[in-house]
């Protein structure tokens, strides 16, 4: 399955979601390709830090792709991996559009601020254009990120759980855990690890076993 994590507003946590999703999928035994299609190359920076910390045991493969060639390259790489996660920039770029044409799922994190709400119409216009050019509709899911860990914020991910796809249902559960522990994001980046790794620590795992 090909996931694109995107949107047209920066600062919503797209790269954090992308990198942690790639790590999480790989920990489930999948062969994962993480595509850094963002000019800021934050996913590449994270991967370099992770490779140093993990002594080369990343758990996934990273490539950098930009522009319209993203579509062609992903089509060629698709048969070689179980899952592909594409991290795009916070703008309506050629890279993001190319990624959406070959993706199965589009994940759009939103921060609970007025600026993000104002971009909804632009996101809808982009999706209308993309969906009209696809033979198979793109599955689109949006959710709140960088939000309060209240049930109101976490419920925004709940809609994904209603899918018939076991993988997407599992992804929804993982996203709920990640967002529920959003304060761990900054800690995970500074320690060159993933939220999934922090969540698997004995102390944290014990908390989840009590639920």
N, C-alpha and C positions, 0 to 999 in steps of 0.2 A: 504494500500500500504506500502511496506517495502522499505525504503531508506537506502542505505549505503553511507556514506560520507568518502571517502578514497583517496588512492594514495600511492606512495612509496617514497615520499619526505616530510620531516617534515617542519614545519613553513609556511604552505600554508593557514592556517586558517580553517582547517577541523573541529576542535572542536567548533570554533565560529559559523561556518555555521550549524553544527549539533544542538547545543543548541538553536540557534535562530530559526531554522526550527521547532524544537519541540515546542517551545513557540508559534510560529506563527500558527502552525496547531491546537494547543489546543485553541487558541483564536478564531478560526473558529468553535469551538464547538465540535471538534473531541476528542476522547479518545486516548491519545498518550502515547506510551512507548518509552523512550529514553534509549538506550543500550550503556553503556560505555564499549567498547571492546578495549580500549587503556590502556596499562600498566601504562601510566603516570596519568591516572584517572583525567584528567582535567575537563571532563564533570561532574564527581562526585563532584569535588571541587566547580564548578560553581553552581551545584544544591544545595549543602549545604549552600552556601552563599545566594542563591535565597530563600531557605526555611526559613532562618533566617529573611530575609528582608520581605518576603511575609507572615510571620507567618503561615507557613505550606500550604499556598495556591499556590502550585507550578503550577498547571495547567496540569501537566503530571506526569507520574510515571517513576522512574529511577531504572535500575538494572545493575549490573556489571557482565559481562560474558567474558571469555577469552578462547582461544584455540579452538580445533575442536568441543567442546560441544556447541559453539555458534549456529551452524546449528540446532542441535537437540532441543535446548532450544527455539530458535526462532520459529521453526515449532510448538512447543507445545503452545507458547504464542500468536501466530498469531490470532487465533479465538477470543481472548479476547480484542483486540484493533482495532480501526479504522486504525491507522497508527503506524508504528514502524520506528524509526530513529536510525541507528547504527553508532556510532562514532568509527572509527578505527585509529590505529596508523599510523605514516608515514613510514611504512616499509612493505615489502611483508611478512605478518605474517599469521600464521595458523588461527587466529581470523578473519582477513580480508577475506581470502579465504573461510572460512566457511560461513561468512556473505553473500558473493557474490553468493553462491549457492542457497540461499533462498530469495534473494532480488529481487525486481521488477525494481528498479532504482539505478544506480550507479552514484553519483555526485563526480566529481574530480576537486577540485579547484587547479589552478596553479598560482603561483606568476610569474610576468613577468621578470624573471631572467634566465640567461643562465643555471644555475644548474638545474632548473626545466625542461627546454627544453631538456637537455641531458637525462632526465629520460623517455622521451616519448616512446622510443623503448622498454624499460622495461615494461612500462604500457601496451603497445600493446601486448607484449608477454604474460603477465598475463591474459589479456582479451581474447586472442585467446585460451588459455588453459581453462579458465572458460566457455566461450561460447560453446566450443566443448563438454562440459560435461553436458550442460543444455538442457532440453527438450524445454523450452520456452526461446528465446533469452533475455538476460539482456539489458534493456534500459540504455544506457550510455551517459552522458552529462558532458562535461568539460567546464570550464569557468575561466576567469582571476579573481583573488582575490588579495587584497593588492596592487591594481594597481591605476593608475590615474583615477579620476572620469570622464575622457573625454568620449565622445561617442564611441571612439574606444575601450576602455576597457569594457564599458557596453554592447557593441554589441555582445560580446562573449557569453552572456547569451541568446541572441535573438533566437538562434536556437531551444531552448526548447519551445519557444512560438509557434512554428510551429507544435507542436504535436496535435493529435486529442483529447488528454486527457485534459478536463477542469481543473483538479487538477494540472497537470504539467504546464499548461499555467499560472495558478495562482501562482504556486511556482516560475516560471520564473520571474513573475512580482515582487514578494516579494524579490527575490534575487537581482533583479536590484535595488530596493530601498535600500536594505542592503548594497550592494556594492557601490551604489551611495553615501551612507552616511558612508563609511568605516571609516572615522575619528571618528565616534561615537562608534566603537567597543571597543576601550580601555576605553572610558568613561563608557560604559554600564557595562563592567566587574568590574571596580572599584566601581561602584554604585550598584553592585549585581542585575542588572536588565538585560533586553534584549534590542536589538536594536529596536525590534518591539514596546516595551514600550516607548522608547525615541521618536520613530517616531509618536506615538499616542499623544504625548504631544501637548497642544493647539497651541503653537508657531510653532512647526514643521508641524502639521497637516494643519495649515493655509497656509504654503508654498506649500504643495502638492495640496491644493484646487485651488491654482492659476494656476497650470499647465494645 
